[in-house]
Amino acid sequence: TPFFTPIAGVTVTLTGAANATTTTNAQGQYSFAGLSNGSYTVTPSMTGFTFTPTSRSVTVNNANVTGQNFTRN
């Protein structure tokens, strides 16, 4: 199993049923609170880096959505 180093300071943008932006913490984690049910796109960005996948489609349906991870290239 490969080991990935978390990256702090990655901007994560949410678009779709709502729009928001947050930044990853020291553990590379991010969250968006209080989202309504609906379809969203989550996109990471950081100057000098690309990410795989470039974005993720997420559907919120009365539950938390976890595991929406990205790998830095």
CHARMM internal coordinates of N, CA and C (Angstrom, degrees):
IC EDIT
DIST 1 N 1 CA 1.4464
DIST 1 CA 1 C 1.5224
ANGL 1 N 1 CA 1 C 108.60
DIST 1 C 2 N 1.3310
ANGL 1 CA 1 C 2 N 118.18
DIHE 1 N 1 CA 1 C 2 N 125.34
DIST 2 N 2 CA 1.4589
ANGL 1 C 2 N 2 CA 120.04
DIHE 1 CA 1 C 2 N 2 CA 179.84
DIST 2 CA 2 C 1.5256
ANGL 2 N 2 CA 2 C 111.03
DIHE 1 C 2 N 2 CA 2 C -70.93
DIST 2 C 3 N 1.3063
ANGL 2 CA 2 C 3 N 115.81
DIHE 2 N 2 CA 2 C 3 N 150.88
DIST 3 N 3 CA 1.4527
ANGL 2 C 3 N 3 CA 121.69
DIHE 2 CA 2 C 3 N 3 CA 176.65
DIST 3 CA 3 C 1.5167
ANGL 3 N 3 CA 3 C 108.59
DIHE 2 C 3 N 3 CA 3 C -106.02
DIST 3 C 4 N 1.3132
ANGL 3 CA 3 C 4 N 116.10
DIHE 3 N 3 CA 3 C 4 N 131.05
DIST 4 N 4 CA 1.4576
ANGL 3 C 4 N 4 CA 120.83
DIHE 3 CA 3 C 4 N 4 CA -179.79
DIST 4 CA 4 C 1.5152
ANGL 4 N 4 CA 4 C 109.85
DIHE 3 C 4 N 4 CA 4 C -115.48
DIST 4 C 5 N 1.3201
ANGL 4 CA 4 C 5 N 116.66
DIHE 4 N 4 CA 4 C 5 N 132.93
DIST 5 N 5 CA 1.4523
ANGL 4 C 5 N 5 CA 121.67
DIHE 4 CA 4 C 5 N 5 CA 178.20
DIST 5 CA 5 C 1.5222
ANGL 5 N 5 CA 5 C 109.22
DIHE 4 C 5 N 5 CA 5 C -81.40
DIST 5 C 6 N 1.3429
ANGL 5 CA 5 C 6 N 118.02
DIHE 5 N 5 CA 5 C 6 N 125.69
DIST 6 N 6 CA 1.4608
ANGL 5 C 6 N 6 CA 120.49
DIHE 5 CA 5 C 6 N 6 CA 177.63
DIST 6 CA 6 C 1.5292
ANGL 6 N 6 CA 6 C 110.76
DIHE 5 C 6 N 6 CA 6 C -63.40
DIST 6 C 7 N 1.3147
ANGL 6 CA 6 C 7 N 115.94
DIHE 6 N 6 CA 6 C 7 N 150.93
DIST 7 N 7 CA 1.4655
ANGL 6 C 7 N 7 CA 121.22
DIHE 6 CA 6 C 7 N 7 CA -179.75
DIST 7 CA 7 C 1.5183
ANGL 7 N 7 CA 7 C 108.95
DIHE 6 C 7 N 7 CA 7 C -121.09
DIST 7 C 8 N 1.3274
ANGL 7 CA 7 C 8 N 116.53
DIHE 7 N 7 CA 7 C 8 N 120.32
DIST 8 N 8 CA 1.4561
ANGL 7 C 8 N 8 CA 121.82
DIHE 7 CA 7 C 8 N 8 CA 174.10
DIST 8 CA 8 C 1.5224
ANGL 8 N 8 CA 8 C 109.27
DIHE 7 C 8 N 8 CA 8 C -83.81
DIST 8 C 9 N 1.3237
ANGL 8 CA 8 C 9 N 116.96
DIHE 8 N 8 CA 8 C 9 N 151.88
DIST 9 N 9 CA 1.4526
ANGL 8 C 9 N 9 CA 121.41
DIHE 8 CA 8 C 9 N 9 CA 172.82
DIST 9 CA 9 C 1.5095
ANGL 9 N 9 CA 9 C 115.76
DIHE 8 C 9 N 9 CA 9 C 85.96
DIST 9 C 10 N 1.3331
ANGL 9 CA 9 C 10 N 117.97
DIHE 9 N 9 CA 9 C 10 N 9.92
DIST 10 N 10 CA 1.4619
ANGL 9 C 10 N 10 CA 120.92
DIHE 9 CA 9 C 10 N 10 CA 175.66
DIST 10 CA 10 C 1.5306
ANGL 10 N 10 CA 10 C 107.74
DIHE 9 C 10 N 10 CA 10 C -77.40
DIST 10 C 11 N 1.3121
ANGL 10 CA 10 C 11 N 117.50
DIHE 10 N 10 CA 10 C 11 N 129.89
DIST 11 N 11 CA 1.4568
ANGL 10 C 11 N 11 CA 121.36
DIHE 10 CA 10 C 11 N 11 CA 175.20
DIST 11 CA 11 C 1.5140
ANGL 11 N 11 CA 11 C 108.49
DIHE 10 C 11 N 11 CA 11 C -79.74
DIST 11 C 12 N 1.3312
ANGL 11 CA 11 C 12 N 116.53
DIHE 11 N 11 CA 11 C 12 N 128.65
DIST 12 N 12 CA 1.4588
ANGL 11 C 12 N 12 CA 121.67
DIHE 11 CA 11 C 12 N 12 CA 178.88
DIST 12 CA 12 C 1.5229
ANGL 12 N 12 CA 12 C 106.94
DIHE 11 C 12 N 12 CA 12 C -118.99
DIST 12 C 13 N 1.3337
ANGL 12 CA 12 C 13 N 115.50
DIHE 12 N 12 CA 12 C 13 N 120.48
DIST 13 N 13 CA 1.4602
ANGL 12 C 13 N 13 CA 121.78
DIHE 12 CA 12 C 13 N 13 CA -176.57
DIST 13 CA 13 C 1.5161
ANGL 13 N 13 CA 13 C 110.10
DIHE 12 C 13 N 13 CA 13 C -107.19
DIST 13 C 14 N 1.3128
ANGL 13 CA 13 C 14 N 115.50
DIHE 13 N 13 CA 13 C 14 N 135.52
DIST 14 N 14 CA 1.4566
ANGL 13 C 14 N 14 CA 123.45
DIHE 13 CA 13 C 14 N 14 CA 178.22
DIST 14 CA 14 C 1.5250
ANGL 14 N 14 CA 14 C 108.33
DIHE 13 C 14 N 14 CA 14 C -112.44
DIST 14 C 15 N 1.3315
ANGL 14 CA 14 C 15 N 116.71
DIHE 14 N 14 CA 14 C 15 N 128.15
DIST 15 N 15 CA 1.4623
ANGL 14 C 15 N 15 CA 121.26
DIHE 14 CA 14 C 15 N 15 CA 175.48
DIST 15 CA 15 C 1.5198
ANGL 15 N 15 CA 15 C 108.68
DIHE 14 C 15 N 15 CA 15 C -132.09
DIST 15 C 16 N 1.3125
ANGL 15 CA 15 C 16 N 116.19
DIHE 15 N 15 CA 15 C 16 N 160.16
DIST 16 N 16 CA 1.4604
ANGL 15 C 16 N 16 CA 120.72
DIHE 15 CA 15 C 16 N 16 CA 179.23
DIST 16 CA 16 C 1.5063
ANGL 16 N 16 CA 16 C 110.40
DIHE 15 C 16 N 16 CA 16 C 128.70
DIST 16 C 17 N 1.3448
ANGL 16 CA 16 C 17 N 116.61
DIHE 16 N 16 CA 16 C 17 N -125.88
DIST 17 N 17 CA 1.4596
ANGL 16 C 17 N 17 CA 121.80
DIHE 16 CA 16 C 17 N 17 CA -178.90
DIST 17 CA 17 C 1.5314
ANGL 17 N 17 CA 17 C 111.58
DIHE 16 C 17 N 17 CA 17 C -61.68
DIST 17 C 18 N 1.3221
ANGL 17 CA 17 C 18 N 116.71
DIHE 17 N 17 CA 17 C 18 N -21.21
DIST 18 N 18 CA 1.4666
ANGL 17 C 18 N 18 CA 124.01
DIHE 17 CA 17 C 18 N 18 CA 173.07
DIST 18 CA 18 C 1.5226
ANGL 18 N 18 CA 18 C 107.29
DIHE 17 C 18 N 18 CA 18 C -149.60
DIST 18 C 19 N 1.3163
ANGL 18 CA 18 C 19 N 116.27
DIHE 18 N 18 CA 18 C 19 N 160.24
DIST 19 N 19 CA 1.4605
ANGL 18 C 19 N 19 CA 121.23
DIHE 18 CA 18 C 19 N 19 CA 178.07
DIST 19 CA 19 C 1.5194
ANGL 19 N 19 CA 19 C 108.69
DIHE 18 C 19 N 19 CA 19 C -120.98
DIST 19 C 20 N 1.3286
ANGL 19 CA 19 C 20 N 116.97
DIHE 19 N 19 CA 19 C 20 N 136.23
DIST 20 N 20 CA 1.4572
ANGL 19 C 20 N 20 CA 121.63
DIHE 19 CA 19 C 20 N 20 CA 178.99
DIST 20 CA 20 C 1.5231
ANGL 20 N 20 CA 20 C 108.80
DIHE 19 C 20 N 20 CA 20 C -160.52
DIST 20 C 21 N 1.3220
ANGL 20 CA 20 C 21 N 115.39
DIHE 20 N 20 CA 20 C 21 N 163.93
DIST 21 N 21 CA 1.4595
ANGL 20 C 21 N 21 CA 122.07
DIHE 20 CA 20 C 21 N 21 CA 176.01
DIST 21 CA 21 C 1.5206
ANGL 21 N 21 CA 21 C 108.10
DIHE 20 C 21 N 21 CA 21 C -137.99
DIST 21 C 22 N 1.3156
ANGL 21 CA 21 C 22 N 116.51
DIHE 21 N 21 CA 21 C 22 N 140.85
DIST 22 N 22 CA 1.4579
ANGL 21 C 22 N 22 CA 121.82
DIHE 21 CA 21 C 22 N 22 CA 175.02
DIST 22 CA 22 C 1.5230
ANGL 22 N 22 CA 22 C 107.73
DIHE 21 C 22 N 22 CA 22 C -141.90
DIST 22 C 23 N 1.3227
ANGL 22 CA 22 C 23 N 116.34
DIHE 22 N 22 CA 22 C 23 N 177.75
DIST 23 N 23 CA 1.4590
ANGL 22 C 23 N 23 CA 122.28
DIHE 22 CA 22 C 23 N 23 CA -179.65
DIST 23 CA 23 C 1.5248
ANGL 23 N 23 CA 23 C 108.84
DIHE 22 C 23 N 23 CA 23 C -129.64
DIST 23 C 24 N 1.3356
ANGL 23 CA 23 C 24 N 116.56
DIHE 23 N 23 CA 23 C 24 N 141.91
DIST 24 N 24 CA 1.4623
ANGL 23 C 24 N 24 CA 119.63
DIHE 23 CA 23 C 24 N 24 CA 178.53
DIST 24 CA 24 C 1.5297
ANGL 24 N 24 CA 24 C 111.00
DIHE 23 C 24 N 24 CA 24 C -67.21
DIST 24 C 25 N 1.3408
ANGL 24 CA 24 C 25 N 115.08
DIHE 24 N 24 CA 24 C 25 N 148.63
DIST 25 N 25 CA 1.4638
ANGL 24 C 25 N 25 CA 120.60
DIHE 24 CA 24 C 25 N 25 CA 178.16
DIST 25 CA 25 C 1.5309
ANGL 25 N 25 CA 25 C 110.00
DIHE 24 C 25 N 25 CA 25 C -88.42
DIST 25 C 26 N 1.3236
ANGL 25 CA 25 C 26 N 116.95
DIHE 25 N 25 CA 25 C 26 N -171.62
DIST 26 N 26 CA 1.4708
ANGL 25 C 26 N 26 CA 121.52
DIHE 25 CA 25 C 26 N 26 CA -177.37
DIST 26 CA 26 C 1.5274
ANGL 26 N 26 CA 26 C 112.89
DIHE 25 C 26 N 26 CA 26 C -62.21
DIST 26 C 27 N 1.3294
ANGL 26 CA 26 C 27 N 117.39
DIHE 26 N 26 CA 26 C 27 N -22.14
DIST 27 N 27 CA 1.4583
ANGL 26 C 27 N 27 CA 121.62
DIHE 26 CA 26 C 27 N 27 CA 177.74
DIST 27 CA 27 C 1.5261
ANGL 27 N 27 CA 27 C 111.99
DIHE 26 C 27 N 27 CA 27 C -93.45
DIST 27 C 28 N 1.3419
ANGL 27 CA 27 C 28 N 117.13
DIHE 27 N 27 CA 27 C 28 N 6.32
DIST 28 N 28 CA 1.4594
ANGL 27 C 28 N 28 CA 121.26
DIHE 27 CA 27 C 28 N 28 CA -179.95
DIST 28 CA 28 C 1.5151
ANGL 28 N 28 CA 28 C 113.19
DIHE 27 C 28 N 28 CA 28 C 76.05
DIST 28 C 29 N 1.3221
ANGL 28 CA 28 C 29 N 118.03
DIHE 28 N 28 CA 28 C 29 N 14.29
DIST 29 N 29 CA 1.4588
ANGL 28 C 29 N 29 CA 122.76
DIHE 28 CA 28 C 29 N 29 CA -177.04
DIST 29 CA 29 C 1.5239
ANGL 29 N 29 CA 29 C 110.93
DIHE 28 C 29 N 29 CA 29 C -94.45
DIST 29 C 30 N 1.3238
ANGL 29 CA 29 C 30 N 115.02
DIHE 29 N 29 CA 29 C 30 N 153.93
DIST 30 N 30 CA 1.4610
ANGL 29 C 30 N 30 CA 121.21
DIHE 29 CA 29 C 30 N 30 CA 176.06
DIST 30 CA 30 C 1.5150
ANGL 30 N 30 CA 30 C 108.32
DIHE 29 C 30 N 30 CA 30 C -146.88
DIST 30 C 31 N 1.3362
ANGL 30 CA 30 C 31 N 116.19
DIHE 30 N 30 CA 30 C 31 N 160.07
DIST 31 N 31 CA 1.4637
ANGL 30 C 31 N 31 CA 119.88
DIHE 30 CA 30 C 31 N 31 CA 175.18
DIST 31 CA 31 C 1.5221
ANGL 31 N 31 CA 31 C 109.37
DIHE 30 C 31 N 31 CA 31 C -155.63
DIST 31 C 32 N 1.3173
ANGL 31 CA 31 C 32 N 114.24
DIHE 31 N 31 CA 31 C 32 N 155.47
DIST 32 N 32 CA 1.4535
ANGL 31 C 32 N 32 CA 123.26
DIHE 31 CA 31 C 32 N 32 CA 173.03
DIST 32 CA 32 C 1.5218
ANGL 32 N 32 CA 32 C 106.09
DIHE 31 C 32 N 32 CA 32 C -123.72
DIST 32 C 33 N 1.3132
ANGL 32 CA 32 C 33 N 118.12
DIHE 32 N 32 CA 32 C 33 N 124.20
DIST 33 N 33 CA 1.4640
ANGL 32 C 33 N 33 CA 121.62
DIHE 32 CA 32 C 33 N 33 CA -176.23
DIST 33 CA 33 C 1.5260
ANGL 33 N 33 CA 33 C 110.95
DIHE 32 C 33 N 33 CA 33 C -102.21
DIST 33 C 34 N 1.3331
ANGL 33 CA 33 C 34 N 114.78
DIHE 33 N 33 CA 33 C 34 N 153.28
DIST 34 N 34 CA 1.4467
ANGL 33 C 34 N 34 CA 121.21
DIHE 33 CA 33 C 34 N 34 CA 171.65
DIST 34 CA 34 C 1.5158
ANGL 34 N 34 CA 34 C 115.56
DIHE 33 C 34 N 34 CA 34 C 70.47
DIST 34 C 35 N 1.3217
ANGL 34 CA 34 C 35 N 117.56
DIHE 34 N 34 CA 34 C 35 N 28.87
DIST 35 N 35 CA 1.4594
ANGL 34 C 35 N 35 CA 120.25
DIHE 34 CA 34 C 35 N 35 CA -178.61
DIST 35 CA 35 C 1.5235
ANGL 35 N 35 CA 35 C 110.89
DIHE 34 C 35 N 35 CA 35 C -78.99
DIST 35 C 36 N 1.3172
ANGL 35 CA 35 C 36 N 115.88
DIHE 35 N 35 CA 35 C 36 N 141.96
DIST 36 N 36 CA 1.4606
ANGL 35 C 36 N 36 CA 121.75
DIHE 35 CA 35 C 36 N 36 CA 173.38
DIST 36 CA 36 C 1.5150
ANGL 36 N 36 CA 36 C 109.26
DIHE 35 C 36 N 36 CA 36 C -78.45
DIST 36 C 37 N 1.3200
ANGL 36 CA 36 C 37 N 116.77
DIHE 36 N 36 CA 36 C 37 N 160.16
DIST 37 N 37 CA 1.4564
ANGL 36 C 37 N 37 CA 120.25
DIHE 36 CA 36 C 37 N 37 CA 173.25
DIST 37 CA 37 C 1.5167
ANGL 37 N 37 CA 37 C 109.02
DIHE 36 C 37 N 37 CA 37 C -57.93
DIST 37 C 38 N 1.3179
ANGL 37 CA 37 C 38 N 116.58
DIHE 37 N 37 CA 37 C 38 N 142.05
DIST 38 N 38 CA 1.4519
ANGL 37 C 38 N 38 CA 120.66
DIHE 37 CA 37 C 38 N 38 CA 178.55
DIST 38 CA 38 C 1.5089
ANGL 38 N 38 CA 38 C 111.90
DIHE 37 C 38 N 38 CA 38 C 156.25
DIST 38 C 39 N 1.3196
ANGL 38 CA 38 C 39 N 114.89
DIHE 38 N 38 CA 38 C 39 N -175.86
DIST 39 N 39 CA 1.4654
ANGL 38 C 39 N 39 CA 122.36
DIHE 38 CA 38 C 39 N 39 CA -179.31
DIST 39 CA 39 C 1.5198
ANGL 39 N 39 CA 39 C 109.41
DIHE 38 C 39 N 39 CA 39 C -101.84
DIST 39 C 40 N 1.3310
ANGL 39 CA 39 C 40 N 114.78
DIHE 39 N 39 CA 39 C 40 N 138.31
DIST 40 N 40 CA 1.4570
ANGL 39 C 40 N 40 CA 121.97
DIHE 39 CA 39 C 40 N 40 CA -176.70
DIST 40 CA 40 C 1.5215
ANGL 40 N 40 CA 40 C 109.72
DIHE 39 C 40 N 40 CA 40 C -136.93
DIST 40 C 41 N 1.3331
ANGL 40 CA 40 C 41 N 114.81
DIHE 40 N 40 CA 40 C 41 N 158.34
DIST 41 N 41 CA 1.4578
ANGL 40 C 41 N 41 CA 121.67
DIHE 40 CA 40 C 41 N 41 CA 169.49
DIST 41 CA 41 C 1.5192
ANGL 41 N 41 CA 41 C 106.88
DIHE 40 C 41 N 41 CA 41 C -120.45
DIST 41 C 42 N 1.3392
ANGL 41 CA 41 C 42 N 116.21
DIHE 41 N 41 CA 41 C 42 N 131.19
DIST 42 N 42 CA 1.4562
ANGL 41 C 42 N 42 CA 123.34
DIHE 41 CA 41 C 42 N 42 CA 179.65
DIST 42 CA 42 C 1.5231
ANGL 42 N 42 CA 42 C 107.40
DIHE 41 C 42 N 42 CA 42 C -111.41
DIST 42 C 43 N 1.3455
ANGL 42 CA 42 C 43 N 116.54
DIHE 42 N 42 CA 42 C 43 N 125.56
DIST 43 N 43 CA 1.4617
ANGL 42 C 43 N 43 CA 121.49
DIHE 42 CA 42 C 43 N 43 CA -175.29
DIST 43 CA 43 C 1.5294
ANGL 43 N 43 CA 43 C 110.71
DIHE 42 C 43 N 43 CA 43 C -132.08
DIST 43 C 44 N 1.3457
ANGL 43 CA 43 C 44 N 118.44
DIHE 43 N 43 CA 43 C 44 N 121.01
DIST 44 N 44 CA 1.4609
ANGL 43 C 44 N 44 CA 121.12
DIHE 43 CA 43 C 44 N 44 CA 175.93
DIST 44 CA 44 C 1.5298
ANGL 44 N 44 CA 44 C 111.03
DIHE 43 C 44 N 44 CA 44 C -88.37
DIST 44 C 45 N 1.3389
ANGL 44 CA 44 C 45 N 116.17
DIHE 44 N 44 CA 44 C 45 N 151.35
DIST 45 N 45 CA 1.4631
ANGL 44 C 45 N 45 CA 119.28
DIHE 44 CA 44 C 45 N 45 CA 174.20
DIST 45 CA 45 C 1.5267
ANGL 45 N 45 CA 45 C 109.71
DIHE 44 C 45 N 45 CA 45 C -153.98
DIST 45 C 46 N 1.3218
ANGL 45 CA 45 C 46 N 114.81
DIHE 45 N 45 CA 45 C 46 N 145.88
DIST 46 N 46 CA 1.4598
ANGL 45 C 46 N 46 CA 122.17
DIHE 45 CA 45 C 46 N 46 CA 176.07
DIST 46 CA 46 C 1.5196
ANGL 46 N 46 CA 46 C 106.93
DIHE 45 C 46 N 46 CA 46 C -160.45
DIST 46 C 47 N 1.3035
ANGL 46 CA 46 C 47 N 116.70
DIHE 46 N 46 CA 46 C 47 N 131.17
DIST 47 N 47 CA 1.4572
ANGL 46 C 47 N 47 CA 121.55
DIHE 46 CA 46 C 47 N 47 CA -178.55
DIST 47 CA 47 C 1.5228
ANGL 47 N 47 CA 47 C 110.64
DIHE 46 C 47 N 47 CA 47 C -54.75
DIST 47 C 48 N 1.3381
ANGL 47 CA 47 C 48 N 115.84
DIHE 47 N 47 CA 47 C 48 N 129.02
DIST 48 N 48 CA 1.4580
ANGL 47 C 48 N 48 CA 121.52
DIHE 47 CA 47 C 48 N 48 CA 177.49
DIST 48 CA 48 C 1.5176
ANGL 48 N 48 CA 48 C 114.59
DIHE 47 C 48 N 48 CA 48 C 90.03
DIST 48 C 49 N 1.3368
ANGL 48 CA 48 C 49 N 117.97
DIHE 48 N 48 CA 48 C 49 N -2.12
DIST 49 N 49 CA 1.4567
ANGL 48 C 49 N 49 CA 120.79
DIHE 48 CA 48 C 49 N 49 CA -177.92
DIST 49 CA 49 C 1.5208
ANGL 49 N 49 CA 49 C 110.88
DIHE 48 C 49 N 49 CA 49 C -129.04
DIST 49 C 50 N 1.3258
ANGL 49 CA 49 C 50 N 115.52
DIHE 49 N 49 CA 49 C 50 N 153.69
DIST 50 N 50 CA 1.4559
ANGL 49 C 50 N 50 CA 121.74
DIHE 49 CA 49 C 50 N 50 CA 168.21
DIST 50 CA 50 C 1.5187
ANGL 50 N 50 CA 50 C 106.60
DIHE 49 C 50 N 50 CA 50 C -120.41
DIST 50 C 51 N 1.3165
ANGL 50 CA 50 C 51 N 115.87
DIHE 50 N 50 CA 50 C 51 N 160.68
DIST 51 N 51 CA 1.4597
ANGL 50 C 51 N 51 CA 121.16
DIHE 50 CA 50 C 51 N 51 CA -175.68
DIST 51 CA 51 C 1.5186
ANGL 51 N 51 CA 51 C 110.71
DIHE 50 C 51 N 51 CA 51 C -130.18
DIST 51 C 52 N 1.3291
ANGL 51 CA 51 C 52 N 114.82
DIHE 51 N 51 CA 51 C 52 N 149.62
DIST 52 N 52 CA 1.4629
ANGL 51 C 52 N 52 CA 121.95
DIHE 51 CA 51 C 52 N 52 CA 176.39
DIST 52 CA 52 C 1.5116
ANGL 52 N 52 CA 52 C 107.89
DIHE 51 C 52 N 52 CA 52 C -122.87
DIST 52 C 53 N 1.3085
ANGL 52 CA 52 C 53 N 118.37
DIHE 52 N 52 CA 52 C 53 N 126.29
DIST 53 N 53 CA 1.4567
ANGL 52 C 53 N 53 CA 126.46
DIHE 52 CA 52 C 53 N 53 CA -9.79
DIST 53 CA 53 C 1.5292
ANGL 53 N 53 CA 53 C 110.14
DIHE 52 C 53 N 53 CA 53 C -68.90
DIST 53 C 54 N 1.3146
ANGL 53 CA 53 C 54 N 117.36
DIHE 53 N 53 CA 53 C 54 N 167.34
DIST 54 N 54 CA 1.4642
ANGL 53 C 54 N 54 CA 120.38
DIHE 53 CA 53 C 54 N 54 CA -179.66
DIST 54 CA 54 C 1.5263
ANGL 54 N 54 CA 54 C 111.20
DIHE 53 C 54 N 54 CA 54 C -70.73
DIST 54 C 55 N 1.3327
ANGL 54 CA 54 C 55 N 117.38
DIHE 54 N 54 CA 54 C 55 N -24.41
DIST 55 N 55 CA 1.4638
ANGL 54 C 55 N 55 CA 122.69
DIHE 54 CA 54 C 55 N 55 CA 174.16
DIST 55 CA 55 C 1.5269
ANGL 55 N 55 CA 55 C 108.32
DIHE 54 C 55 N 55 CA 55 C -160.96
DIST 55 C 56 N 1.3269
ANGL 55 CA 55 C 56 N 115.77
DIHE 55 N 55 CA 55 C 56 N 167.58
DIST 56 N 56 CA 1.4615
ANGL 55 C 56 N 56 CA 121.68
DIHE 55 CA 55 C 56 N 56 CA 177.17
DIST 56 CA 56 C 1.5218
ANGL 56 N 56 CA 56 C 109.01
DIHE 55 C 56 N 56 CA 56 C -132.30
DIST 56 C 57 N 1.3224
ANGL 56 CA 56 C 57 N 115.85
DIHE 56 N 56 CA 56 C 57 N 140.08
DIST 57 N 57 CA 1.4606
ANGL 56 C 57 N 57 CA 121.82
DIHE 56 CA 56 C 57 N 57 CA 172.62
DIST 57 CA 57 C 1.5186
ANGL 57 N 57 CA 57 C 107.64
DIHE 56 C 57 N 57 CA 57 C -91.75
DIST 57 C 58 N 1.3330
ANGL 57 CA 57 C 58 N 115.68
DIHE 57 N 57 CA 57 C 58 N 132.16
DIST 58 N 58 CA 1.4550
ANGL 57 C 58 N 58 CA 121.34
DIHE 57 CA 57 C 58 N 58 CA -176.40
DIST 58 CA 58 C 1.5220
ANGL 58 N 58 CA 58 C 108.48
DIHE 57 C 58 N 58 CA 58 C -133.09
DIST 58 C 59 N 1.3306
ANGL 58 CA 58 C 59 N 116.70
DIHE 58 N 58 CA 58 C 59 N 137.41
DIST 59 N 59 CA 1.4560
ANGL 58 C 59 N 59 CA 121.49
DIHE 58 CA 58 C 59 N 59 CA 174.25
DIST 59 CA 59 C 1.5236
ANGL 59 N 59 CA 59 C 108.76
DIHE 58 C 59 N 59 CA 59 C -113.85
DIST 59 C 60 N 1.3325
ANGL 59 CA 59 C 60 N 116.09
DIHE 59 N 59 CA 59 C 60 N 123.62
DIST 60 N 60 CA 1.4582
ANGL 59 C 60 N 60 CA 122.02
DIHE 59 CA 59 C 60 N 60 CA 176.01
DIST 60 CA 60 C 1.5200
ANGL 60 N 60 CA 60 C 106.87
DIHE 59 C 60 N 60 CA 60 C -96.35
DIST 60 C 61 N 1.3463
ANGL 60 CA 60 C 61 N 115.82
DIHE 60 N 60 CA 60 C 61 N 126.60
DIST 61 N 61 CA 1.4583
ANGL 60 C 61 N 61 CA 120.58
DIHE 60 CA 60 C 61 N 61 CA -178.71
DIST 61 CA 61 C 1.5318
ANGL 61 N 61 CA 61 C 108.93
DIHE 60 C 61 N 61 CA 61 C -142.21
DIST 61 C 62 N 1.3348
ANGL 61 CA 61 C 62 N 116.13
DIHE 61 N 61 CA 61 C 62 N 78.56
DIST 62 N 62 CA 1.4706
ANGL 61 C 62 N 62 CA 123.14
DIHE 61 CA 61 C 62 N 62 CA 177.78
DIST 62 CA 62 C 1.5194
ANGL 62 N 62 CA 62 C 114.12
DIHE 61 C 62 N 62 CA 62 C 61.29
DIST 62 C 63 N 1.3344
ANGL 62 CA 62 C 63 N 118.50
DIHE 62 N 62 CA 62 C 63 N 25.51
DIST 63 N 63 CA 1.4684
ANGL 62 C 63 N 63 CA 120.56
DIHE 62 CA 62 C 63 N 63 CA 179.34
DIST 63 CA 63 C 1.5245
ANGL 63 N 63 CA 63 C 109.99
DIHE 62 C 63 N 63 CA 63 C -156.64
DIST 63 C 64 N 1.3269
ANGL 63 CA 63 C 64 N 115.69
DIHE 63 N 63 CA 63 C 64 N 157.35
DIST 64 N 64 CA 1.4603
ANGL 63 C 64 N 64 CA 120.65
DIHE 63 CA 63 C 64 N 64 CA 173.88
DIST 64 CA 64 C 1.5192
ANGL 64 N 64 CA 64 C 109.05
DIHE 63 C 64 N 64 CA 64 C -67.93
DIST 64 C 65 N 1.3213
ANGL 64 CA 64 C 65 N 116.48
DIHE 64 N 64 CA 64 C 65 N 145.98
DIST 65 N 65 CA 1.4565
ANGL 64 C 65 N 65 CA 122.23
DIHE 64 CA 64 C 65 N 65 CA 175.83
DIST 65 CA 65 C 1.5272
ANGL 65 N 65 CA 65 C 106.20
DIHE 64 C 65 N 65 CA 65 C -113.84
DIST 65 C 66 N 1.3285
ANGL 65 CA 65 C 66 N 116.92
DIHE 65 N 65 CA 65 C 66 N 123.24
DIST 66 N 66 CA 1.4582
ANGL 65 C 66 N 66 CA 120.95
DIHE 65 CA 65 C 66 N 66 CA -178.70
DIST 66 CA 66 C 1.5267
ANGL 66 N 66 CA 66 C 109.71
DIHE 65 C 66 N 66 CA 66 C -121.74
DIST 66 C 67 N 1.3291
ANGL 66 CA 66 C 67 N 115.68
DIHE 66 N 66 CA 66 C 67 N 171.69
DIST 67 N 67 CA 1.4598
ANGL 66 C 67 N 67 CA 120.73
DIHE 66 CA 66 C 67 N 67 CA 173.87
DIST 67 CA 67 C 1.5168
ANGL 67 N 67 CA 67 C 114.84
DIHE 66 C 67 N 67 CA 67 C 76.20
DIST 67 C 68 N 1.3210
ANGL 67 CA 67 C 68 N 117.91
DIHE 67 N 67 CA 67 C 68 N 23.11
DIST 68 N 68 CA 1.4603
ANGL 67 C 68 N 68 CA 120.79
DIHE 67 CA 67 C 68 N 68 CA 178.36
DIST 68 CA 68 C 1.5257
ANGL 68 N 68 CA 68 C 108.14
DIHE 67 C 68 N 68 CA 68 C -91.11
DIST 68 C 69 N 1.3232
ANGL 68 CA 68 C 69 N 115.18
DIHE 68 N 68 CA 68 C 69 N 76.89
DIST 69 N 69 CA 1.4571
ANGL 68 C 69 N 69 CA 122.54
DIHE 68 CA 68 C 69 N 69 CA -172.65
DIST 69 CA 69 C 1.5287
ANGL 69 N 69 CA 69 C 112.30
DIHE 68 C 69 N 69 CA 69 C -97.23
DIST 69 C 70 N 1.3299
ANGL 69 CA 69 C 70 N 114.02
DIHE 69 N 69 CA 69 C 70 N 158.72
DIST 70 N 70 CA 1.4549
ANGL 69 C 70 N 70 CA 122.51
DIHE 69 CA 69 C 70 N 70 CA 178.34
DIST 70 CA 70 C 1.5177
ANGL 70 N 70 CA 70 C 108.59
DIHE 69 C 70 N 70 CA 70 C -132.81
DIST 70 C 71 N 1.3280
ANGL 70 CA 70 C 71 N 116.80
DIHE 70 N 70 CA 70 C 71 N 152.25
DIST 71 N 71 CA 1.4500
ANGL 70 C 71 N 71 CA 122.44
DIHE 70 CA 70 C 71 N 71 CA 176.92
DIST 71 CA 71 C 1.5268
ANGL 71 N 71 CA 71 C 108.53
DIHE 70 C 71 N 71 CA 71 C -112.96
DIST 71 C 72 N 1.3230
ANGL 71 CA 71 C 72 N 116.78
DIHE 71 N 71 CA 71 C 72 N 133.19
DIST 72 N 72 CA 1.4658
ANGL 71 C 72 N 72 CA 121.44
DIHE 71 CA 71 C 72 N 72 CA 177.88
DIST 72 CA 72 C 1.5132
ANGL 72 N 72 CA 72 C 108.82
DIHE 71 C 72 N 72 CA 72 C -80.12
DIST 72 C 73 N 1.3303
ANGL 72 CA 72 C 73 N 115.65
DIHE 72 N 72 CA 72 C 73 N 135.89
DIST 73 N 73 CA 1.4707
ANGL 72 C 73 N 73 CA 121.36
DIHE 72 CA 72 C 73 N 73 CA 176.90
DIST 73 CA 73 C 1.5043
ANGL 73 N 73 CA 73 C 109.73
DIHE 72 C 73 N 73 CA 73 C -100.46
END
COOR INIT
IC SEED 1 N 1 CA 1 C
IC BUILD
